[in-house]
Structure formats: structure tokens, C-alpha cells
Amino acid sequence: MKKAYISTGVIILVFLSIGIVYILKRNNTPCAQFGKLHPEYGELHLFTSQELSSYDGIKDDKTYIGFHCIVYDVTAGKDQFYAEGKGYHYLVGRDATKQLEIFGGDIIESKYPKVGLLAE
């Protein structure tokens, strides 16, 4: 009788596949509908991408990041992470959902205050 063995590579591949599917399905709500589906955010300011781009820490002292249709004020972490020349400056002033899906989004969601919603 032969024993069946599952290689470590197959196990890793299965978990990676599950993770990718989770990430892709996590938030498929278009931002234009997000506020209607989540009335608890109804009082927040609605940001266009052009308006959000002015909150890059250069044009305005405030530093904002869009993630999953919500705009977060990351000014408190500006000097350490988000100022011009720092490692995460490329994320500010825009919707950074794609970049933060894999790593960092949970930190943004738990650490920084919500200040608005993305209009598109």
C-alpha cells in the first residue's frame, strides 16, 4: 500500500491561491455606491481624486490616503512614513487601495482617523 504525500509546495500554492481570491473579493463595491451602502459614513466629506491629490503633504500640510473608498488622515505618521522622501510618500494624496491590499491596509484602517469618502 502506497502512502500519499502532499508536498510543501502544493500546500503553499493552495494557501496563496486562497489569499489571492480573498483579496480580490474583499471589496468589490464601487466607491460611488459605498456611502449609500454604509450610512454610518454619511457625514464624511466626499473627495474627488483631484481634491484628494492636494493632500499629499506638500501642497497642504495635511496628508491623506484613500483605501477601500475611505479617506484616512495619516498626518500623524507624516514625519516618519509619508513625508516627501520617506518610504510611503508615493501612497499619499490618492487611492492607494491596490498597493495597500497586500500589506499595510489593516494598519491604515486601525491607526488613522477617517476623514472622508472617495467619490469615484
N, C-alpha and C positions, 0 to 999 in steps of 0.2 A: 504494500500500500504506500503510495507516494504522498508526501506532505506538501501542501500548497503554502508557498511563502509569498508575502507581499513585500516588495522592495520598498526601501525608504523613499526612493524617488517617486514611486507611484503614490505613496501617502502624501508627500509634499505637493505633488501635482494636484491631487484631489482637494487639499486644503486651499491651495492658491486659486483653483477654479471656483470654489465656494466663496472665497473672499472677493474675487472679481465680480461675480454675479451679485453679491450683496452690495458692493459699491455702486454698480450700475443701476440697481433697482432702488437704492436708498432714497433718492429724492428725484422723482420724475415730474414733479409739479412745476409747471411754468411759473415764473415769478409773477407774472401779471395776474395769476389766479391765487397766488399764495395768501395774500391778505384776506381774500374772501373766504378761503378755507380755514383760516386761523384768525378768528375775530379778536383773539387776545392781543394781537399785534396791530389792531386797527388804529390805535392812537399814534403810531410811529410815523415819522416823516417818510415820504416816498421819494427815493433818489433815482434820477436818471443816471445812466452810465457817464454822461458828460458832467453832471453835477458831482458825482462820486469822485471823478478824476481830479477834482480840485482839492480833495482831502488827502493829498499824498505826502503831507508833512513838509512840503517845500512851498507850495502856493499858499497854503493855510497851515497854521501851527497844529491843527487837529489832524489826526491820522486815522483813516477808516479803511476797513476791509469788508468786502462783500463775500458772504459764504452762505450757501443754501438759501438764497433770496433774502437774507437778513444782513443788515449793515451793522458792523461792530466797531466801536470806538477803541482802537488799540493804542491811543496816545500814551497811555501809562507805560507801555513797553517800547515806546519810540526810541529812546536813547540806547537801549540795549539791543533791540532787534530790527526796528522798522525805519530808522533814520536813513537819510541818503548815505550810501556807502556801507550800510550794515547788510547782513546776510539775507534779510527778508524784505528789504525795501521794494523789491520787484512785485510784491503782493499787494502793496497799499494803493489806494485810490482806484480800485477796480474789483470786479467779481473774480475772486481767487478760488472759486469752488473746485475747479479741476485740479489745481495744484494742491489744495488742502484735503482733498478726498483721501489720498493715500496716507498722509501724515500731517498732523498739526491742526486739523479742523476741530477736533474734540477739545484741544487746548483753547482755541479761539472762543468756542461756544461756552466753555465753563469759566474762563478767566476774565472776559471783557464784556462791558455792557452793550446791550442792543440799542441802537440809536435810530434805526430806520429799516425800510424795506427796499429792495431793488424793484424798479418799475418794469424792467424787461429781463 
